[in-house]
């Protein structure tokens, strides 16, 4: 692996390129042969989708297959290391992503009860915490435990809720994964397990976007959104919440709590904003935040006259801006970047939230 350590950019290209092509081929096969699995019936009142068309929700299967292939490659890179405490963490990630995928697959096929989904998400959070993937910004372990569980459950639901319009969740997830890749390129840590898996999943998402871009030919379904929520929660813990551990500064005192919240706010600004906005508005109307509806930030932008393709491009732009600010905040920690991060988060959240409450003609 010495060659790739000296040519990390080439390693990234060789990781994303083949998985991108594999994803295109695999999804074309799924699209051709899918009949009923994940196809949303218009008589189904449990889920309210934005698109009126009946299309297969099987894209998430390709994510998991390529995740498995990436995991196999990771094991070859690590020379099939035996399972010990140090490797227990990546085993926990594998188990959690598998559980999330299976739960999403069951939900797409049988419309499982919300309590079962919540219990599964809680299990994912517990497995991650006790296998070493946990938030460590507080000195109190109880606070770290509570925030870790809340983060995993919250993000799995948030990514699922954001999957409400063609290409949105796919693009947002790609941007988050590219943040992980670029950050580790800068830190010369691209051969670590999570970055390697991130490159594989990023390639899978890019290939899926070919079929998920408006007008979409297929959806990722809960199979994809639950899997992505689980994996992105892991990436968020390691490289956003615990970002203070990545770089040591001799000239600046770092507050791990503030840096963690700001990093998360920048990288995950869109799923967090959408979930908080929808939850606030539904609670104000006396509705449950967990019931589907056409009241997301994306929908309100469409009501203002913004086309679905432009909404996807807008969300990509917001995500990339957050990505750039987060990289500078972590790699070049300075009060200027703190101010820029706070300003960006406030502007993005307030703008998208106000657009949902200002009455339209």
N, C-alpha and C positions, 0 to 999 in steps of 0.2 A: 504493500500500500504506500510505499515511500514515494512512488511516482505521483500518485494522486494527492499526496500531502503537499507536493511541490506544484501541483497543477489543479488547485481546488476548483477553479472556474470550469475547467474541462470536466471534472468529476460531476459538477452540477448539471452541465449540459447532457452528459452521458446518462445521468440518472433521470432527468425529466423528459428528455427526448423519446426514449424507447417506451416509457410508461404512457406518454401522450399518444403515441401511435397505437399501442396496445389497447388503450382505452377507447379510441375511435373504433377499432375493429371489434372489440368486445361489445360495446354498446350497440353497434350496428347489428350484431347477431341477436342481442337481447331485443332490440326493436323489431326485428323481423319475426322472431319466434314467440314473443310474449303474447299471451292471449288474455288471461284473466288476472294473473297475479299483480296486485297493485293498481289495477284499473279502477278508477273512481266512478262509481255509478252516480248518475245525476239524481237518483232517488235517495241517495244516502244523505241523511240530514245531520249526521255526526260531524262532518267536515264541510266547511264552506270554502271552496277554492275560488281564486280570482278568475282563472280561465274556465270558460263554460264548456270547453272540449273535454271529451273522455280520452285520456292518454295514459299509457303505462307508466307506473311509478316504480321503475326497476333500476334506475340509474345507480342507486346506492350499492347494488350488487357488484358493479365494476369497481367501486371504491374499495370494497373489502377484499376482493380478489387481488387487486394490485397491492393493497396493504399487506396481504399474506406473502406475496412475492417479494416485496421490499423487506419484510421481516426475515425471509429466508436468506436474502442477500446480506442483511445485517449480521446474521449468524455466521455466514461464511467469512465476512470481514473480520469478525471477532474470533475466528478460528474455533467456532463451536464451543465457546467458554462454558464450563460447568455452572450450574445454578448455585449461587451463593448469595449472601446478603447484598453484595454490590450489584448483582444481576437480577435480584428480586424485583427491583423497580421496573425494569423493562418487561419482565414477565407480567407484572401487575397491569402495565399499559396494554399488553396483548390481551389479557383476560377481560379487562374492562371494555376495550373496543369490540371484542367478540360478543360480549353480553349485550352491549348497546345495539350492535348490528342485528342480533337475533331478536331482540325485543322490537326493534323497528320493523323487521321482516314480519313478525307475528302481527304487528299492528296494521301493516299494509294489507295483510291477508285476511285478518279476522276482526279488525277494529277492537283492540283490547281495551279494557276498562282503564280510566285514568289512574285509579289506585294502584293497579299493577305496574303502570309506567312509572309512577312516582317511586314505588318500592324498588324497582329495578334501577332507577337513577340513584336512589339512596345507596343501594348496594354498590354501584359503581364508585360513588364517592368514598365509601368505607374501604373498598379494596385499594383504591389509589392511596388513601392516607396511610393505611397500615402496610403498604409495600414501598413507602418512601416518597411518593409524589404528593407533597403537601406544601401549603403556604407557610412561610417561616418569617413573616414580617414582624410578628409580635413576640415579646418575651414570655407571654403566657400561652402555654400549649393548648389550653381550652379555647382561647380565641382563635388560634391557628386552626384547630380542628373544626370549629364551627364555621369559619370562613371558607375552609376547603370544601366542606360538604355543601354549603350554600352555593359556592361558585360552580361546582360540578353540576348540581341539579339545575341551577339557574341557567347556565350556558346551554345545557342540553335542551332545555325548553325554549331558550331564546333562539337558537339556531333553527329549531323546528318551527317556531312562530314566524321567523323571517322568511321561510320558504313559502312565500305567498304570491310571487310574481316571477315570470320567466327570467332565469339567469341571476336573480339577485343573490340568493344564498351561495350559489356557485362562485360568483365574482368576489363576494365579501370573504369567503373562505380562502380563495386563491391569494388574495391580498394578505391575509393574516399569515398564511403559510410562507409567502415570499418574505414577510418580515422575519420569520424564524430563520429562513435560509440566508438572507442578507446579513442578519445580525451575526450568525455563526461564521459566515465568510469573513467578516471583519475581525472576529475574535479568533480566527484560524481554528475553529472547532467544528468544521463542517462534517467531519467523520464521526461525530457523536451519534448515538442512536436516534434521538428525536429528529434532528435535522435530516438524517438519511430517510427516515420514514416520511418526513414532511415533503421531501422531494418526490418520492413515489406518489404520494396522495395528490400533490400539486399537479403532477403530470396527468393523473387520473381525472382530476377536475377540469383541466384544460381540454382534454379529449371529450369529456362529457358536455362541456360548454358548447361544443359544436352542435349538439342535439338539444340543448337546453336554452340556447339563445332565442329570443323572440322572433318568430312564433315557434315555441318549443315543440319538439316532436315527442319528448318524454320528460318525466319529472324524476327527481331523486327519491321522493317518498320519505316516509319516516325511516325506512331502511338506511337511507343516506344521511338524513339530517341528524338522527340519533347517533350514528357512528361518528359523523363529523363533530357533533357537539362534544362527544366524549374525548376524541383525540385533541380537539382544539382547547378543551379545558386543561388537558395535560400540558400542551405547549404554552398556554397562558400562565400556568403555575410556574413552570421552569424558567420562562424567558420574559415574563411581565411582572407577575407578583414578586418573584424572587430575583428580579433584575439587579438588585443591589449586590448580589453575590458574583455577578459576571465580571465586573471590572472593579479594581481597587483604586481609589483615588487618594493620593497623598496630600493634595492641596485643598480638599473640600470635604466637609463632614456631611455624610449622606444620611438622611432620614429614611429608613427602609419602608416605613408606612406610606409616606407621601410619594416616594418614588414608585412604589408598587401600585398605588391607586392611579397615579398619573399614567404610568405605562399601560395599564389595563384600559384606562379611559381612552387613550390614543389609538391603540391597536384594535380594540373591540368596541369602538364608538358606535357603530351602526347597529349591531344586535342589541347592545345595551340601551341605546336611545329608543329603538323601536319597541322593545319589551316594556320599558318604563312608561313610554307614552301610551301604548295600548292599555296597559294595566291601569294607569291613572284615569284615562277617559272611560273605561268600562266600569270601574268602581264608582266614578261620579254618576254614571247612568244606572247604577244599581245592578250591574251585570257581573258575571264571573269573568275574571281575566283569562280563564283557560278555555272559554267557549270561542269557537272560530267566528270570524267576521271579516268584512271588507272595510276595516277601519284602521289599517296599518299606515305607517308613514308613507310607504310606497303608493298605497291607494289614494291617499289625499293629494299626493303630487299629481297623480293621474287626473283626479277631479279638477285640478287647477289647469289642466290642458297639456301637461308634460307627457309625451309619449312613453311607452314602456321601454323602448330602446334607450331613450334619453335618460330615463330614471336609472337604468342599469349603468349607463356611462357616468351619471352624476354620483351614484354610490361608489363607483370605482374611483372617481376623483377624490371623494371625501376619504375613502379608505387609504389611498396612496398618500394623501397629505398627512393623515395620522401616522402612517408607516414612516414617512420621512422624519416627522417630528419625534417619534419614539426612538428611532435610531440615533438621532442627535442627542436626545435626552439621556440615553443610556451610555453612549460612547463618548459624548462630549459634554458631560454634566456641567451645567452652568445656569445661573439665575435667568439668563435670557431665554433659555430653552424651557425653563419652568414656566415663565410668564407666557411664552408662546403656546405651551401645552395647555395651560389653564384656559387661555383665551380661545383656542381652537375648540376645546371640548364644550365650553359654554356656548359659543356661537353655533356649533353644529347641533347641539341638543335643543337650544332655545328655538332656533330656526325651524327645525323639523317638528318640534312640539307645537309651536304657535300655528304652523300650517294646518294642524289637525283640529284646532279649536276655533280659528277664525272662519266665520260662516262664508260659504261660497254662494255665488249667485246660481 
